[in-house]
Amino acid sequence: GIDELNDEHKKVVDVLREYYEKNGIAPMVRVLSKVTGFKLKHIYELFPSGPGKGACKMAGLPKPTGCV
């Protein structure tokens, strides 16, 4: 559902990868929001399929704990 990756998409993906490398799990969406500085609504606008499914998939990570 994403036509082109912009700098904001890349920032989210980079944060996901760094967090996963450091902690061994993908961050929950509220942590992702806090670390990136993006509001939850904006993260969902960037990744319409959701940060757990879409952003983590794009980053090559498993879905976060609690993600359905």
C-alpha positions as CSV (number, residue, x, y, z in Angstrom):
1,G,0.0,0.0,0.0
2,I,3.0,2.3,-0.1
3,D,4.0,3.8,-3.5
4,E,7.3,5.3,-2.5
5,L,9.5,5.3,0.7
6,N,10.3,8.8,2.0
7,D,12.6,9.9,4.8
8,E,9.9,9.4,7.4
9,H,9.3,5.8,6.3
10,K,13.1,5.2,6.5
11,K,13.3,6.7,9.9
12,V,10.6,4.3,11.2
13,V,12.3,1.3,9.6
14,D,15.7,2.4,11.0
15,V,14.3,2.8,14.5
16,L,12.6,-0.6,14.3
17,R,15.9,-2.3,13.2
18,E,18.0,-0.6,15.9
19,Y,15.5,-1.4,18.6
20,Y,15.2,-5.0,17.5
21,E,19.0,-5.4,17.3
22,K,19.4,-4.0,20.8
23,N,16.4,-5.7,22.5
24,G,15.7,-8.8,20.4
25,I,12.0,-7.9,19.9
26,A,10.2,-5.3,17.8
27,P,9.0,-2.3,19.8
28,M,5.3,-1.8,20.6
29,V,3.7,1.0,18.6
30,R,3.7,3.4,21.6
31,V,7.5,3.0,22.0
32,L,7.9,3.4,18.3
33,S,5.9,6.7,18.5
34,K,8.0,8.0,21.4
35,V,11.4,7.1,19.8
36,T,10.5,8.5,16.3
37,G,8.7,11.5,17.6
38,F,5.8,10.8,15.3
39,K,2.2,10.7,16.6
40,L,0.5,7.3,16.4
41,K,-1.9,8.6,13.8
42,H,1.0,9.7,11.5
43,I,2.6,6.3,11.8
44,Y,-0.6,4.6,10.7
45,E,-0.8,7.1,7.8
46,L,2.8,6.2,6.8
47,F,2.0,2.4,7.1
48,P,-1.7,1.9,6.3
49,S,-1.5,-1.9,7.1
50,G,-0.2,-0.9,10.5
51,P,3.2,-0.5,12.1
52,G,3.2,-4.1,13.3
53,K,2.4,-5.7,10.1
54,G,3.6,-3.2,7.5
55,A,6.5,-1.4,9.0
56,C,8.0,-4.5,10.7
57,K,7.6,-6.5,7.5
58,M,9.4,-3.7,5.6
59,A,12.2,-3.7,8.2
60,G,12.5,-7.5,7.9
61,L,11.4,-8.1,11.4
62,P,8.7,-10.3,13.1
63,K,5.5,-8.6,14.3
64,P,5.7,-7.0,17.7
65,T,4.4,-8.8,20.8
66,G,0.7,-8.3,21.1
67,C,0.2,-7.6,17.4
68,V,-2.6,-9.6,15.8
